[in-house]
Amino acid sequence: MTEPKKTTLLGLTLQELTQMAEESRQSAYRGRQLFEAIYARRIEAAEQISTLPQGFRAQLNQSGITIGLPKIARKFASRDGTVRYLVELADGQTVETVWMPEGDSGEAGDGSEAGSEALETTRLWNRSTICVSSQAGCAVDCQFCLTALLGLKRNLTAGEIVGQVCAVLNDQQASPPQSRVNIVFMGMGEPFLNYDNFMKAARLLVEGVGIAESRMTVSTAGIVPRIYDFGAEPIRPKLAISLNASNDELRTRLMPINQKWNLQQLIAAARDFPLKNREKVTFEYVLLDGINDTPQNARELVELIRGLRAKINLIALNPGPGVAFQTPSDARVSEFKEILRTAGVPAFVRRPRGRDIYAACGQLKRTLESGAA
């Protein structure tokens, strides 16, 4: 006898859960109870949802319906408190998710993604950031990123994206909104190449898990049409653009996607992006020793974004096997930053988090050992 096909609830909206409840001859409000149990309470098994009648729980179980929370297969702890999770999905595919107990904020008070707001509080779980993957692997092929070496395996579902957050929150015993957790869609993959699932996950994190959209940031390598789509969304995280070069020739070398959408198109999309009050576009710039970190590059960057309501997050390359670039010295990073600041561009250096366990920006490669690929 074949087992019933497994249906997962994680990733379903309130409307979808309500429809499912009604199709199961239950009252419509059972959909709301399911929604709250899955997202706000993050219950791991349907039979544990005590607000549902026993008969409905049994019906869900007999129908092969599960919540579908992903499994934490391995986790690695850094000296700085960062935790890298290897998260196993239902088909055996794995992705990486990172917990940063003091955010990913760079210099104190710099207002970057994890943000100065998260630094207001003193309790660790009150100023934490979860870095979430949107794809297994990545197709963008940035030359300085370890994830690019994997290639693209597949897109993640909305449930698998939200599930990473729920699994990590459960493991860390943190509960939004009381614990003011930030989310950055900066893990494995390009979120805008999995746009519909990413956006559905973002809405579920706001409406279900209780994480404000102002506490979420998405990073794109520059999928220009989707930047315009994203600006029209009624609920959306903040926008970060992975720039990494000051001219087209250099950016095409480092990020082949620049051949499809060049800097002129990308910066035009950033200028057209509808910013909210006090919001800025973040440009992320990974500094590679002797490649894109010269004073001339800094001056070109100033001219490139002149007039934009923007800030620059500078990231000294996080090294790894298979990446043919070197990390610049602190002096070179400081010189680059000061040129930007002198020209009136808000620029901040993001301090690396979890570099010793391959959890820092650009290092996610499903590494099974903490210090080796």
N, C-alpha and C positions, 0 to 999 in steps of 0.2 A: 504494500500500500504506500503510495507516494505521500510525502508530508505536504500539508497545505502551504501555499506560497506565503512567504512572510511579507507583511505589509507594515511599514514603519510609520509612526505618528509624528516623529520629530521632523519638522520641516513643513507641517501642515498649518495653515492659518486658522484663525478662529472660525471663519466662515466655512472652511473645509471640514473642520472638526464638528461643527454644528450640523452640517449636512450629513456627515457620517453617523452621528448620533441619531438623527431623525430617520435615516435609512435603516438603522438598527431598532426602530420602533421605541426610541427613547425620547424624552422631552428635550426640547432645543437647548435648555440651560445645561444639559450634560456636556454639550460642546464647550461651554465656558469652563466647566469644572476640569475637563480634559486639558484645555489650553493652559489653565493656571497650574495644574499638576506637572505638565511637561516642561513649561518654561520658567515660571516663577519659583516653583518648588523643586524642579529638576529631579523628579522621581524617576527611578531607573527601570521599573517594571510596572506594567498595567495593573497587575494584581495588588500592588501596593497603594493604589489610589483609593484611599479610604472614603472619599466623598462620593464615590460611585457605588451603586447597589451591587451586591455580590453577584447577582445574575448577569448584570452587564459586564462585569469584570470576567466572569466565566465565558461569556459570549465572545469577548475580545480574544481571550486565550484560545478558545476552540477555533476561531477564525484565522489563527496564525498572525494576529496583529500584535506587534511589539512597539515599544517606544523607540528603540533603535539608537540608544546612546552608544557612541563609539567606545572602543576599549582602549585604555592606556596600556600599550604593550611594554614600553620601557620609559624610564625617565632618568635624566642626568642632572645633577646639581652642580652649579658653578660656585667658585669661591665667593662671588659677589652676591649670591642668593638667587640668581637666575636659575630657572628650571626649564630644561628642554624636554618636551614630551614627544615620544614616538607614538602616534595615535593610529590604531588599526581600525580600518573600516570593515563593513560587513563582507566585502568580497576579498578581504585579505590585503588590499592595497593599504599603504601607509603614507601618512603625511606628518609634518612636524608642526608643533604649536609651542610657543614660548611664553612662560610666565616671568615677568620682571617685577619683583616686589617693591621696587622704588621707581617704577615707570621706566621710560626710555627717553629721559628728558634732556640729556646733554648737560649744559651748564645750569646751575640752580637759578630758577626764576626766568629761564629763557623763553618760556611760552611755546615750546615746541610741542609735538604731538601728545605726549603724555602730559605735558603742560604744567605751567606754573600753578594752575588751579589745583592740580593733584598734589602739589607740594605744600598746600596749606595745612594739611593734616599730618599728625605724627604717627598714626597707627599704620603699620606696614601694609596691611591689606586694604587700607583706605587710600592708598596712592599707588596702586599697582596697574600694570598694563599686560594685556594678553595679545600676543602677536599671532594672527590667525592665517592659515593657508586657504586658498580658494581653488587651487588645482593640485593634482598629484603631479609633481614635476612642473616644467615651464617650457613654453615654446618660443619665448622672446629672445633667448640666446645672448643676453648681455655677457660680454667677454670676461668680466671680472667677478661673476657670480657663480658660486658652486652649484646652485640649483639648476642652472642652465645645462650642466653636464648630464643631468638626468634625462633631458628631453621631456616632452609632454606625455604623461600616461593617460590622464583623463580629467575632465572637469569634475568638481565636487558638487553634490546636490546641496540645496539650501539646508537640508537637515544635517548633512555632514559638516557644513560650515558652522552652523549654530551648535552642533554637537560638540565640536572642539571646545567652544567656550563653556558649555555646560559641564563637560567632563573635567576641565581644569578648575572651574569654580567649585565643583564638588570635592575635588582632591585637595584644594586649598582651603576649603570650608569658608568661602567668601560668598556673600549674598547681596547683590545689588538690589535696590539702590542704597541700602545702608552702607555697604562697602563700595566706595566710589571707584569702580574699576574702569579703566580706559581700554578700548579695543583698537588695534591697528591692523588693517588688512594689508600686511606687509610680509607675510610668510611666503610659502611656496606658491608660485603661480602668478599670473597676471589677472587681477580681479575683473578688469574690463573685457577680457576675452571669455569670461564666464558671467556676463553681466546680469542676466535675469536671475540666476541662482544667488549671486552675490547680493543683489538688491533685495530679493525676498528674505535672505538671511538677515540683512541689516534691519529691515522692518520688523522681523520677528524678535530681534535683540532689543529693539526699542519697545515694542508693544507687549512682548511676552516676558523677556528676561528682566527688563527694567533698566536698561543702559541707555542713557540719553544720547541722542544723535550728536550732540556737542562733544561727547566723550569718545567719538569714533572718528578715525581717519583712514582713508583709503589711498594707497599709493599706486599710480599707474606709470608704466613706461612711456605712455604717450599715445594711447588709442584715441585719436582726435575725435572721430564721430561720437564715441561714447562719452567724451568729456562734455559735449553739448547735450547729450541725452541726460547725463548725470545732473547737469545744472538745472534741468527742468523737473527733477524729482521733488515731490512734496516733503518727503522724509529722506534725508541723505547725510552721510558723514561729511567731514571736512575733506578737502582735496589736497593731496600731495602729488607732485609730478617728479619722477626720477629723471633728472636732467643730465648730469655727469659730464657735460662738455659745453664749451663756450662757442663752438662753431660747427657747421654741418660736417665738414671733413672729419673732424675728430669724433663727433658723435656717431657718425656712420661706422667708423672703425670700432668703436666701443659698444654701440647698440645698433645692430643691423636694422632694427625696426625704423630707424631714421630714414631709410631709403623709401619707406612708404609714406610716412608723415614727417616732414623735415621740421627744422626749428622754426621757420617762418609760420608754418601751419600750427605748430604746437603752441607757440607764444601767442598767436592770434586767438586760439581757443582759450588760453588762460586769461587774456585781456577781456574776452567776451563772457567769462564765467560770472554768474550772478552771485556776488558775495553778500553774506549777511552782515549785520552790524558787528564791528570789531573782528570780523573774519579776514584772514589773509590766505592766499594760495601759498603753500609750502613747496619750495623747490629743494629736492634732495640732490646733493652733489658728492659723489664718492671720489675722494682724492687719491690719485694713483701717482706714485713717485716718478717725477720727470716726464709725465705724460700729459696730465690735464691740470697740474697744480702750480703753474708758473705765474708770475705777476701779470704777464700778458693775458693769460687765461682769465685771471681775476678781473682785469679791466674790461675784457670782452664780455664777461658775464654781467658786469654792471650795466653796460650799454644794452645788452640783450633784454634785460628785464626793466629797464628804466621806465618809470611811470606806472608800474604795476604795484598793486597793493599786495606785497609778497614778502616772504622771509626765506632765507637760505639756511638749510641744515647741512652742515659739512660733516662728512663721515670719512675719516681716514680708513683706507682699505683694511677690511678684516681678512687676513690671509688664509689660504687653504691650498691643499694639493690640487694641481691641475690648473691653477690660475697663474698666468704668466705676468703678473704685475707685483710691485712691491709697495709696502706701506711707507708713506712719506714721513719725514721726521716731524717732531712736534714744532720745530722752528718754521718749517715750510708751511705747515697747517696754520700756524699763528699769523704768518705773513700774509697768506691768502685771505684769512678772515679779516685782518686789519685793513686791507685794501678795500674790501667790500664795505666795512663799517665806515671808513673814512669817506666813502662816496655816498653814505646815507642809506646803505642797504642793511637791514637787520640780518645779521649772520651769527650763527651759533654752531659750536662744535658738539656733535652728539658723542658722548663718551660710550665706548663699546660695552655691551652687557653680554656676559656669557661667552666671551671669545674662547675661553679655555675648554668649553664643551661644545664648540661649533654651534652656538646658538645666536651669534651676533649677525647683524645685517649682512646678507649675501652669503652666509655660511650654511644655510639649511640644505642638507643633502641626504637626509635619513641615515646619518652616521650612527653606527651601532655601538661604537666605543666613544668615550668622552673625549679622548685626546688623539684619535687617529681616524683616518678615513676608511 
